[in-house]
Amino acid sequence: MDELLSDKEQAERLRQWWSENGWFLLGGAALGGLGLFGWNQYQAYRAGQAEQAGALYQAVKQATEGSDLTQATALLEQLQADYPRAAYTQQAGLLVARAALVSDPERATQDLRIAMENGSDPDLAMVARLRLARVLAYREQYPEALALLAVESPGQFAGRIDEIKGDIYVAQGQFVSRSAGGVGRRGAGSQLSANEAQ
């Protein structure tokens, strides 16, 4: 039927459709444009935040490599305050904890706990959990270390968890079968060294 309409009738129908739907079409296009603009601004903001967190992480790394634990700790605290859920914050916490393990094991414990609980990367959180369990075992806080290793679905970390559990059991003088959590690498009564706790 529309093929039989004259050009004038088709133009009139188009005008009528435009008067009924034109504002909705313009409003939808405006909303789409604003949404796209907002999304781009958000992505730029996130990229800027990641760059700033990355720069602080590099400063923490340089401070730990230079054995300046005070500077590294101050920078880590700034990272934790400004970017608490950034992966860089988790990684910096792992670095500072490693540097503080021998001189300040309480600080190492605190940094690892924060990295484990507040991070956005579940794999880094699990690495922090494993290191924290090792530090607790090094400090002979075996029950807390074992409780920390009671993870429902360890996934790819199951072997590491069993290894640490076995090390803790052996350090306590308790020998377990392989099927009950693995046998540790050390002899009876030995303790974890500072290097193994890292």
C-alpha angles and dihedrals in degrees: 000000000000089000089064094055117105122241090256092054092047091051090049091052091049091051090049092049090047093050090051099041108017097095091050090051092049091044091051092049091048092049091048091050092048091048092051091047091049093049092050091049091050092050091049090050092051091048090051091049091050091050092051092047089047091053091051090047090054089051090051090049092051091048093051092046088052091049091241097142093168092057092042091051092049091050091047091052089052090050091049091050098044102032108020097162099040119118088228088062091054092048092048089050090054091050095049092045090054091049092046098045098098100030099037114012091171089059090048090052092050094048093048092048091052091047090049097047104035106037128107097215110081093199093054089046089055091048088052089049092053093047091047090052089052091049091049090049089048088054088049093245091137102161092052091047092051091047089052090054093054093104119165099215111014095171112181091003096063094102094050091048092051090048093053092045089052091049090051093049092049091047087054091048092248115131118203132186120255091251091056097058109308134278117272124242096241135077124255117296096010120137131222115266123224091253093054091048089062 
